[in-house]
Amino acid sequence: MSWSFLVTSFVICVTPGIGALYTMAAGLARGTRAGVLAAFACTLGTVPHAVAALTGLAAVLHASGVAFQAIKYAGVAYLLWMAWSTWRDTGALHVDTAASPASVRSVIGTGITANLLNPKLTLFFFAFLPQFVPAGSDGTLARMAALSAVFMVMTFVTFAAYAVAAGALRDRVLTRPRLVTRIRKVFATSFVLLSARLAVQSR
């Protein structure tokens, strides 16, 4: 496994995206434990994309403009819904001090769905991983699976670090209602910007 793969993967993981933003929001609103759970859920949301790439489904998605557009706009709609619910204080930054089963299910479901409805992740695995597998080498599928696993572990560790940092600031933030409102609006705006970026992306 090359250092170039590890460095590139790390840069991709630490760059704020929908998963990182949701993880931080969960940590701020519901505590470190919920934030780490969100990090795990977002990582789970990448598994179907890795499987699609390994089985060749990514090539079908890349070739089919209709399939790509359908998944893309479903992701855009979901991001806009997250933005609206966050702005209204019912979404990612809704303060919930009770770790109820419903709260846990909400964190897991939102985290998985956020990454699941991002077709760029499938194309990322499809285009990125093969660059680090020598052409014509034995065990190509096994190597790509191993690289996918390493990337997902790095994703979880990075997002969990974001969650811990957000959780550490939680008490200071929640004692300042105006700051909470401002942060909520910043996250809602970020979700809108992410949806706009996804909407204009092409295959």
N, C-alpha and C positions, 0 to 999 in steps of 0.2 A: 504494500500500500504506500503510495507516494506522499511526500510532504505537500506537494502541490494540491492534491485532492483534499487533504486535511485542512490546509489553509483556506482554500477556496470554499469549502463547505462551512468552515467557521465564519467566514465573512458573510456568506449567505444567511446563516442562522442568526447572527447578531443584528443583521439589518432589519429594522422594525417593519413588520408586515401585519397582516390580520391576526395571525397566531400570537405574535408577541404583544400586540396591542390588547387582545382579548385576555391574555394571561395576566398582564399588568392590571387591567381593569378588574379582573376577578380578585386579584391579590389585594387591591386597594379597597374594594367594596366588601369582600367576604373573608379576608384574612389569608395568611400564608398557605394554610392547608388547601383552601379552595383554589388558590392560584396555582399550586403545584398540580392539583387535580386537573385544572384547565390546561396546563402544559402537557400533561399526559394525554388528555382528550385531543388536543390539537395534533399531537404526534400520531395518535391513532388515526386521525383524519388523513394522514399522509400515506398510510399503509395501502389503501386501494389504488392510489396513484402508482406506488412502487410495483404492485402486482400487475397493474395494467401495462406498465413499461416492460416488465419481465416477460409477460405473455404475448406481447406484440399488439395489445389493444391500443396503445398510444399511437401506433402507426395508423390505425383505423381512424382514431380521433383526429389525427393530424390531416388525414386525407379527406375526411368528411366535414365539409364546411357547415352542414346543417347540425351535425352532432356537436361540433365545437361551439357553435353559436348558442345552441340550446342550453348547454351546461354553463357557458359563460354568462348568459343573461339570467339564469337561475341564481348564479353566484352574485351578480350585481343586485338583483332583487333582495337577496338575503342580507347583503351588506347594508342596503338602504333600510331594510327593516331593523337591523341592529342599530343603525344610526338614529332612527326615529324612536325606538324604545329606550335607547340610552339618553336621548335628549329629554324624554318624558319621565326619566327616572324609574323605568320599569325593566331596563335591560341589563347590560353588562356591569354598569356602575350603580345598580340598585343596591343599597346597603342592606345586608341580610346578616344579622348576628347569629341566627340559629342555623346550625348545620342539619337541617331537616332532609329527609329522603328526597322530597320534591326539589329542594335547593341543589342537592348533589346531582340529581338527574338533569336539572337545568344546565348546570355547569358542563357536564359531560356532553349532553346533547348539542349545546351551542358550539362547544369546542370542536367536536367531530364534524359537524355540519359546515362550520366556517371554512375548514380546509378541504372538506370533501367536494364542495361546490366551486372549486378553483381549478379549471382545466389546465391552467399554466403549470400546475404542479406535475401533472402527468407528462406534459411535454418537457418539463425540466428533467425528470428522471430519464425520459426517453433520449434527450439530447445531451445531457450532462454526463451521466454515468459511463456510457460507451467510450468517452474520451480517455478514460483511465483504465480501459481493458485492452491489452494488446490485440491487434487484429490477428485472427487465425490461431489464437492461443487455446489450449485445452481448458475445459471447465468455464467457459465464458459466462454461462448462466449463473453458476455458483459464485463467481467473482462479482458479478453485478448484484447478486443478492446480498453478498457480504458488504459491499460498498453501500447499498441501500440501508442495511442495518446500522452501519456506522453513522451514516448521515442522520438517521432517525434518532439514534442515541444522542448525537450532538445537538439535535433539535430539542430534545427533551431537557437535556442538561442546561442549555442556554435559556430556554423558556422558564425552567424552574428557577434559575438564578434571577430572572426578571421578577418572578413571583415572590421570591424571598425578599428582594429589595423593595417591592411594592408593599408587601406585608409589613415590613419594618417601619415604613412611613405611615401606615394606616392610622394609628392612633393620633398622630400629629395632624393628619389631614382631616379626619372626621370631626375633630373639635373645632374646625373652622368651616361652617356651612357655606360661606361665600366661596371659599376655595374649592369645596366639593362641587359646587354648581359650575364653576369655571372649568374644572377638570373634566366634568361630565360633558360639557359643551365642546371641549377640545377633542375628547374621544369621539363624540358623535360626528364632529366635522371630519376627523381623520377617517372614520368609516365611509363617509361620503366621498372623500378624496380617493380612497382605495377602490371604491366602486366605480368611480369615474375612470381611474387608471385601467381597471380590468375591462371596462366597457370599450375602451379605444384600442386595446391590445388585439393584435391579429395573430394568426398562427405562424 
